[in-house]
Amino acid sequence: MEHISSTTRSISLKKNGITHKNIHYQLSPEELQELILDNDMGVETKNGTLAINTGEFTGRSPLDRFIVKDDITKDKIWWGEINIPFEADKFNLLYAKVLDYLNTKEVYVRDSYACADQDYKLNIRVINEYPWSNMFAYNMFLRPTKEELKDFIPEWTVINAPGFIADEAVDGTRQHNFAILNFTEKIALIGGTGYTGEIKKGIFSALNFILPVYKETLPMHCSANVGEDGDTAIFFGLSGTGKTTLSTDPNRKLIGDDEHGWTSRNTVFNFEGGCYAKVINLSEEQEPEIYGAIKPGAILENVVLDDSGNVDFTDTSITQNTRVSYPIYHIDNIQQPSIGENVKNIFFLTADAFGVLPPISKLTPSQAAYHFISGYTAKVAGTETGVVEPQPSFSACFGAPFMPLHPAKYAEMLSKKMKESGVDVWLVNTGWTGGPYGIGTRMKLKYTRAMISAALSGELGLYSYDKYHIHSVFGVAQPRECPGVPTSVLSPRATWNNDEKYYTTAFKLSNAFRENFKKFEQYSSEEIRRGGPQRYAF
């Protein structure tokens, strides 16, 4: 079990602009949970797990994420609707106002670090207004030992003030909440939102700039695990596609579930010290490892409890984005330290609500680059206001909101690493089969697990005409047989029982891919452009 640091050592925050002494430093999860309960900021479930409500915001607010435009960033950041510039002078004024606010509050301070590989270690100081935000930081970042804390020098600082409300007319924000990165000052400034995910995503967005620019290392929004033979598998995917579920495998050791770096030594290291899993419709039968990790020390967010303290994981009345954070050692089968070698397989996970992509298919290098830049999944009816039927959703590199550089830069690095390591790349549809959302059904988890296991073990075999069929719209190679999966499931067209409707829908999605890719064409080689699907042909 991982060492749990707890210390009563006092600390001064004068260098950070906080002059009072109401500072709680490096409290243990047990101490923090007691404070949270005593102050009515959360409740315990039947088994003693902390449950909190994050308030107005139950997810990230992408339009309120900014990067200070300065000498470091001005010529490197891919500026636009994802990476929104913020003036340095405005940042300094807003930062001063947040510090004035925190000087009237008790604060909770945690020293921690990111990146399990010591060559890339980034020391972080997190200053929180709320104790449960500080407990989240304990769970999600890597935890120094008491010995390491003696001479700890933070490189980046996270200032987190959920109760501070910005004045957009004065402060330069879009509305009252904000998350701002300042690379010159090495500060992540977060205010007006209690959603804890902003804390970890601030630091990981910073690493997504630092690692490729200064360390020649590819940052990835992915999960990863390692097999008994030492082979590493990487799982890319947007929220809800199964990154955490599929990488948490009793037969393979978990490296991490969300953020990793791929080095020039062909090693993969976890940024984090914990997991942040969606728990919508969670069940012990389907996801026993994640279910078992929900115990004292974990934090459930925005779930609904009954009068006995039992969690109703099907209740989305607060949000569909119900979550749990827990330290990685809550999972029994983990890689220690969180580093893997010998990358052999990459999986691109997509929840295709159109129901036209194969449940698993093998990609050529050009197709892999195309799909990585595209980063496709789909929105289903009811997930957002105005969404009444499946809609394609593209997020470059399967993590555009966290990628400060142009997607082509990350794709170029990934292509180079794929060629050097000779990996197999697979596209896995964890979404719908037998028709689109509302008509078809969600792909059974046991089938997806069986297909991934077959890919990892080599049972899907090398590509050949008798073993694979080339999809007539997307051009990907779909296996004809897979152990543990009915043959009929492997052909999405066959599950529809209506070829005309299937192909009409498939070409509709194909055209959406091509339309989305137009903004990347001038940055992409002819080889990558050839990796896309066919045009509408009816």
C-alpha positions in Angstrom: 0.0 0.0 0.0 1.2 3.5 -0.8 2.7 5.6 2.0 0.1 8.2 3.2 1.8 11.4 4.2 0.4 13.5 7.0 2.2 16.3 8.8 1.3 19.1 11.1 4.3 21.2 10.0 3.4 24.9 9.6 4.1 26.6 6.3 4.2 30.2 5.1 2.5 31.3 2.0 3.8 34.8 2.0 5.6 34.2 -1.3 2.2 33.3 -2.8 0.6 36.4 -1.4 -1.3 34.8 1.4 -0.3 36.5 4.7 -2.6 35.0 7.4 -1.9 31.8 9.3 -5.2 30.0 8.9 -3.4 27.3 6.9 -4.0 23.6 7.0 -0.9 21.9 5.5 -0.7 18.4 4.1 -3.7 17.0 6.1 -4.4 13.3 5.7 -7.6 12.2 3.9 -9.0 11.0 7.2 -8.4 14.5 8.7 -9.9 16.2 5.7 -13.0 14.0 5.6 -13.6 14.7 9.3 -13.4 18.5 8.6 -15.7 18.2 5.6 -18.3 16.3 7.6 -18.1 18.6 10.6 -18.7 21.6 8.3 -21.6 20.0 6.5 -19.8 20.1 3.2 -20.4 16.4 2.4 -22.0 13.2 3.7 -20.8 9.6 4.0 -22.3 6.7 2.1 -23.2 3.5 3.9 -19.6 2.2 3.6 -18.0 5.5 4.7 -17.1 7.0 1.4 -17.3 10.7 1.2 -20.0 12.2 -1.1 -20.0 15.8 -2.1 -21.8 18.1 -4.4 -19.7 20.4 -6.6 -22.4 23.1 -6.9 -23.3 25.1 -10.0 -20.7 23.3 -12.2 -20.7 19.5 -12.5 -18.2 19.5 -15.3 -15.6 21.5 -17.0 -16.4 24.8 -18.6 -14.3 24.9 -21.9 -15.3 28.4 -22.9 -13.9 29.7 -19.6 -10.5 28.2 -19.9 -7.7 30.7 -20.8 -4.0 30.8 -21.4 -2.0 34.0 -20.7 -0.5 35.2 -24.0 3.1 36.1 -23.3 6.6 35.6 -24.6 6.6 31.9 -23.9 3.2 31.1 -25.4 2.5 33.7 -28.1 4.2 31.9 -31.0 3.6 28.3 -29.8 0.0 28.0 -28.7 -2.7 27.0 -31.2 -4.9 30.0 -30.4 -8.6 29.9 -31.1 -11.9 28.7 -29.5 -10.0 26.0 -27.5 -7.0 27.9 -26.4 -8.4 31.4 -25.6 -5.8 34.1 -25.0 -5.8 36.2 -21.8 -3.9 39.4 -21.2 -1.0 39.3 -18.7 -2.0 42.6 -17.1 -5.6 41.3 -16.6 -4.3 38.1 -15.1 -2.1 40.0 -12.5 -5.1 42.1 -11.4 -7.4 39.1 -11.2 -4.7 37.1 -9.3 -4.4 39.9 -6.8 -8.1 39.9 -6.2 -8.2 36.2 -5.7 -5.4 36.4 -3.1 -7.2 39.2 -1.3 -10.3 36.9 -1.2 -8.2 33.9 0.1 -6.7 36.1 2.8 -10.1 36.2 4.4 -10.5 32.4 4.3 -9.0 29.3 5.9 -6.9 27.5 3.2 -5.8 24.0 2.6 -2.4 23.4 1.2 -0.9 20.3 -0.4 2.5 19.7 -1.9 2.5 16.9 -4.5 3.9 16.2 -7.9 3.0 14.9 -11.3 4.8 12.4 -13.6 5.7 9.0 -12.2 9.0 9.0 -14.2 11.6 10.9 -12.0 13.2 12.4 -15.1 9.9 14.3 -15.8 8.8 15.0 -12.2 6.9 18.3 -11.7 6.5 19.5 -8.2 3.1 21.1 -7.5 1.7 23.2 -4.6 -2.1 23.2 -4.5 -3.8 26.0 -2.4 -7.5 25.3 -1.9 -10.4 27.2 -0.4 -12.3 24.0 0.3 -11.1 20.9 2.2 -12.7 18.5 -0.3 -10.9 20.1 -3.1 -7.6 19.4 -1.2 -8.6 15.8 -0.7 -9.2 15.5 -4.4 -5.7 16.8 -5.0 -4.4 14.2 -2.6 -6.1 11.5 -4.6 -5.2 12.7 -8.1 -1.6 13.9 -7.8 1.4 11.8 -6.8 2.1 11.9 -3.1 5.6 12.7 -1.7 6.9 10.9 1.4 7.6 12.8 4.5 11.3 12.7 3.7 10.7 14.2 0.2 8.6 17.0 1.8 11.5 18.3 3.9 13.2 20.1 1.0 10.2 20.3 -1.3 10.3 23.2 -3.7 7.2 23.7 -5.8 7.6 24.5 -9.5 3.9 25.1 -10.4 1.2 26.4 -8.1 -2.6 25.8 -8.3 -4.7 28.5 -6.7 -8.3 27.2 -6.3 -11.0 29.5 -5.0 -14.5 28.1 -5.9 -16.3 30.8 -3.9 -14.6 33.7 -5.7 -16.9 35.3 -8.2 -15.3 37.2 -11.1 -16.7 40.4 -12.5 -16.5 39.7 -16.3 -16.8 43.4 -17.2 -13.7 44.2 -15.1 -11.7 41.0 -14.9 -11.6 40.1 -18.6 -13.4 36.7 -18.1 -16.4 35.5 -20.1 -18.5 35.0 -17.0 -18.0 34.6 -13.2 -15.9 31.4 -13.4 -12.5 30.9 -14.9 -9.5 28.5 -15.2 -6.3 30.3 -16.4 -2.8 29.0 -17.1 0.1 31.4 -16.8 3.3 29.7 -18.1 5.6 32.6 -17.1 4.4 32.7 -13.5 3.8 28.9 -13.5 0.3 29.3 -12.0 -3.0 27.7 -12.6 -5.7 30.1 -11.3 -9.2 28.6 -10.8 -12.2 30.5 -9.5 -16.0 30.5 -9.4 -16.3 26.7 -10.0 -16.3 23.9 -7.5 -15.8 21.2 -10.1 -12.7 19.4 -9.0 -11.7 18.2 -12.5 -10.5 21.8 -13.3 -7.7 21.3 -10.7 -6.1 18.3 -12.4 -6.8 19.4 -15.9 -5.0 22.7 -15.3 -1.8 20.9 -14.5 -2.2 18.3 -17.2 -2.9 21.0 -19.8 0.4 22.6 -18.7 2.2 19.3 -19.1 0.7 18.9 -22.6 2.7 22.1 -23.5 5.9 21.4 -21.4 6.5 17.8 -22.5 6.5 18.2 -26.3 8.1 21.6 -26.3 10.9 21.1 -23.8 11.2 17.3 -23.2 10.6 15.7 -26.7 7.9 13.6 -25.0 4.3 13.0 -26.3 1.6 13.8 -23.8 -1.5 11.7 -24.2 -5.1 11.8 -23.0 -5.3 8.1 -22.5 -5.3 5.2 -20.1 -2.6 2.4 -20.1 -1.9 -1.0 -18.7 0.7 -3.7 -18.9 0.5 -7.4 -19.4 2.4 -10.3 -17.7 4.9 -10.3 -20.6 5.7 -6.6 -20.1 3.7 -5.4 -23.1 2.1 -2.0 -22.7 -1.3 -1.1 -24.1 -2.6 2.5 -24.6 -6.3 3.4 -24.7 -7.3 6.8 -26.2 -10.8 8.0 -25.8 -13.1 10.8 -24.8 -15.2 10.8 -21.7 -17.8 8.0 -21.6 -16.0 5.8 -24.2 -14.5 3.4 -21.7 -10.9 4.5 -21.0 -11.1 3.7 -17.3 -13.3 0.7 -17.6 -11.3 -1.1 -20.3 -7.8 -0.4 -18.9 -8.8 -1.6 -15.4 -8.4 -5.3 -16.2 -7.9 -8.0 -13.6 -5.4 -9.7 -15.9 -3.3 -6.7 -16.6 -1.6 -4.1 -14.2 -3.1 -0.6 -14.4 -0.5 2.1 -15.1 -3.1 4.9 -15.1 -6.6 5.9 -16.4 -6.3 9.3 -17.9 -3.0 11.1 -18.7 0.4 9.7 -19.8 3.6 10.6 -21.4 5.4 8.5 -24.1 9.1 9.1 -24.0 11.9 8.7 -26.5 12.9 5.6 -24.6 9.6 3.9 -25.6 8.4 4.0 -22.0 5.0 5.3 -20.9 4.5 7.0 -17.5 1.4 8.1 -15.7 1.0 11.8 -14.9 -1.3 11.0 -11.9 -1.5 9.3 -8.6 -5.2 8.4 -8.8 -8.2 7.8 -11.0 -11.2 10.0 -11.8 -13.9 7.6 -13.1 -17.4 8.2 -14.3 -19.9 6.2 -12.2 -23.1 6.6 -14.3 -24.8 3.1 -14.3 -21.8 1.6 -12.4 -22.3 -1.9 -11.2 -20.2 -4.4 -9.2 -20.9 -7.1 -11.8 -19.8 -5.1 -14.9 -16.9 -3.1 -13.3 -15.8 -4.8 -10.1 -12.4 -3.1 -9.8 -13.9 0.5 -10.0 -16.8 -0.5 -7.8 -14.4 -1.9 -5.2 -12.3 1.3 -5.2 -15.3 3.3 -3.8 -14.4 3.1 -0.2 -13.1 5.5 2.5 -10.6 7.8 0.9 -12.5 8.0 -2.3 -14.7 11.0 -3.2 -18.0 10.6 -4.9 -19.2 13.7 -6.8 -22.8 14.7 -7.5 -24.4 11.2 -6.9 -27.7 10.7 -5.2 -28.0 8.7 -2.0 -31.1 7.1 -0.5 -32.1 7.4 3.2 -29.8 4.5 4.1 -26.7 6.0 2.5 -26.7 3.7 -0.6 -25.7 5.3 -3.9 -28.1 5.1 -6.8 -25.7 5.0 -9.7 -28.5 5.2 -12.2 -29.8 8.5 -10.9 -28.7 11.4 -13.1 -30.9 14.1 -11.6 -27.9 16.2 -10.6 -25.8 15.4 -13.7 -24.9 12.6 -16.1 -21.3 13.4 -15.2 -21.3 11.6 -11.8 -17.7 10.8 -10.8 -15.5 9.2 -8.2 -11.9 10.1 -7.5 -9.6 7.7 -5.6 -5.9 7.1 -5.1 -4.6 4.5 -7.5 -3.7 2.2 -4.7 -7.4 1.6 -4.2 -7.0 -0.7 -7.3 -5.3 -4.0 -6.3 -3.6 -4.8 -9.6 -1.4 -1.8 -10.3 2.0 -1.2 -11.9 4.5 0.2 -9.4 5.9 2.6 -10.2 3.3 3.7 -12.8 5.6 3.2 -15.8 5.3 0.8 -18.7 7.7 -0.3 -21.4 7.4 -2.0 -24.8 4.2 -0.4 -26.3 2.6 -3.1 -28.4 -1.1 -2.0 -28.9 -3.0 1.3 -29.2 -6.8 1.4 -29.0 -8.9 4.3 -30.1 -12.2 4.1 -28.3 -15.3 5.7 -29.7 -18.9 5.5 -28.6 -20.5 5.7 -32.0 -24.2 6.6 -31.5 -24.8 6.1 -35.2 -24.1 2.4 -34.9 -22.2 2.1 -38.1 -18.5 1.6 -37.1 -17.3 -2.0 -36.5 -17.0 -3.1 -32.9 -13.2 -3.5 -33.6 -11.1 -2.8 -36.6 -7.4 -2.7 -37.4 -6.0 0.6 -38.8 -3.2 1.3 -41.2 -0.6 4.0 -40.2 -2.4 6.6 -42.3 -5.8 5.7 -40.9 -4.4 5.8 -37.3 -3.0 9.3 -37.8 -6.3 10.4 -39.4 -8.5 9.0 -36.6 -6.1 10.4 -33.9 -6.4 13.9 -35.4 -10.2 13.5 -35.7 -10.8 12.1 -32.2 -14.4 11.0 -32.9 -17.2 10.1 -30.6 -20.9 11.0 -30.6 -23.4 12.9 -28.5 -26.7 11.1 -27.8 -30.1 12.6 -27.2 -30.5 14.3 -23.8 -26.9 14.8 -23.0 -27.0 18.4 -24.0 -29.7 21.0 -24.5 -31.0 20.8 -28.1 -29.5 17.3 -28.8 -32.5 15.3 -30.0 -30.7 12.7 -32.2 -27.1 11.4 -32.5 -24.6 14.0 -33.3 -20.9 13.5 -34.2 -18.4 15.0 -31.8 -14.8 15.5 -32.7 -12.0 16.3 -30.3 -8.6 16.4 -31.9 -6.1 13.9 -30.3 -9.0 12.6 -28.2 -8.4 15.6 -25.9 -8.5 18.9 -27.7 -9.6 20.9 -24.6 -6.3 20.1 -22.9 -4.0 20.4 -25.9 -2.3 23.8 -26.2 -0.3 23.0 -29.4 -1.7 22.4 -32.8 -3.1 18.8 -33.1 -0.8 18.2 -36.1 2.2 18.5 -33.7 0.9 15.7 -31.5 -0.2 13.6 -34.5 3.3 13.9 -36.0 4.9 12.8 -32.7 2.4 9.8 -32.4 3.0 8.7 -36.0 6.8 8.7 -35.4 6.4 6.7 -32.2 4.1 4.2 -33.9 6.5 3.6 -36.7 9.5 3.3 -34.3 7.7 0.8 -32.0 5.8 -1.2 -34.6 2.5 -1.0 -32.7 -0.8 -2.4 -33.8 -3.5 0.3 -33.8 -7.2 -0.6 -33.3 -10.4 1.4 -33.6 -13.0 0.1 -31.0 -16.6 1.1 -31.0 -18.0 0.9 -27.5 -21.2 2.6 -28.7 -24.2 1.2 -30.6 -24.9 -1.8 -32.7 -28.0 -2.9 -34.6 -29.0 0.7 -35.4 -28.4 4.2 -34.1 -29.1 5.3 -30.5 -32.8 4.9 -29.8 -33.1 1.9 -32.1 -30.0 -0.2 -31.6 -28.4 -1.3 -28.4 -25.2 -0.5 -26.6 -22.3 -2.9 -27.4 -22.1 -5.4 -24.6 -19.1 -4.8 -22.4 -18.2 -8.5 -22.3 -17.9 -8.5 -26.1 -15.7 -5.4 -26.1 -13.5 -7.0 -23.4 -13.2 -10.2 -25.5 -12.2 -8.3 -28.6 -9.5 -6.3 -26.8 -8.2 -9.4 -25.1 -8.0 -11.1 -28.5 -6.1 -8.1 -30.0 -3.7 -8.1 -27.0 -3.0 -11.9 -27.2 -2.5 -11.9 -30.9 -5.6 -14.1 -31.5 -7.0 -11.7 -34.1 -3.9 -12.5 -36.1 -2.1 -10.7 -38.9 -4.2 -9.0 -41.6 -5.2 -11.3 -44.5 -8.2 -11.4 -46.8 -9.7 -14.5 -45.3 -9.5 -13.2 -41.8 -10.5 -9.5 -42.3 -13.1 -7.7 -44.3 -12.5 -4.1 -45.6 -15.3 -1.8 -44.6 -16.7 -0.3 -47.8 -17.2 3.2 -46.3 -14.5 3.7 -43.7 -11.9 1.4 -45.3 -10.9 -0.2 -42.0 -10.2 -3.9 -41.6 -12.8 -5.6 -39.5 -12.1 -9.2 -38.3 -14.4 -11.9 -39.5 -14.1 -13.9 -36.3 -13.1 -13.3 -32.7 -13.1 -15.7 -29.7 -16.0 -15.0 -27.4 -17.9 -12.8 -29.8 -20.8 -13.9 -32.1 -19.7 -13.5 -35.7 -22.9 -11.5 -36.5 -21.8 -8.8 -34.0 -18.5 -8.2 -35.9 -20.3 -6.8 -38.9 -22.2 -3.6 -38.1 -24.1 -3.8 -41.5 -25.4 -7.3 -40.7 -26.7 -6.2 -37.3 -29.0 -3.6 -39.0 -30.9 -6.0 -41.3 -31.5 -3.0 -43.6 -28.6 -2.3 -46.0 -30.0 0.9 -47.4 -30.6 2.6 -44.0 -27.2 1.3 -42.8 -25.2 2.8 -45.7 -27.2 6.0 -45.7 -26.2 6.5 -42.1 -22.7 5.3 -42.6 -22.1 7.9 -45.4 -23.7 10.6 -43.2 -21.1 9.9 -40.6 -18.4 9.7 -43.3 -19.2 13.1 -44.5 -19.1 14.5 -41.0 -15.6 13.1 -40.7 -14.5 14.7 -43.9 -16.1 18.1 -43.1 -14.4 18.1 -39.7 -11.0 17.3 -41.2 -11.0 20.2 -43.6 -9.5 22.5 -40.9 -6.5 20.1 -40.6 -5.9 19.3 -44.3 -3.3 22.0 -44.9 -1.3 20.7 -42.0 -1.6 17.0 -42.9 0.3 14.9 -45.5 -1.3 13.2 -48.4 -0.7 9.9 -46.6 -2.7 11.0 -43.6 -5.5 12.5 -45.8 -5.8 9.1 -47.5 -6.6 7.5 -44.1 -10.1 9.1 -44.1 -13.4 7.5 -45.1 -15.1 7.5 -48.5 -17.3 10.3 -49.8 -21.0 10.0 -50.0 -21.6 7.7 -53.0 -25.4 7.5 -53.5 
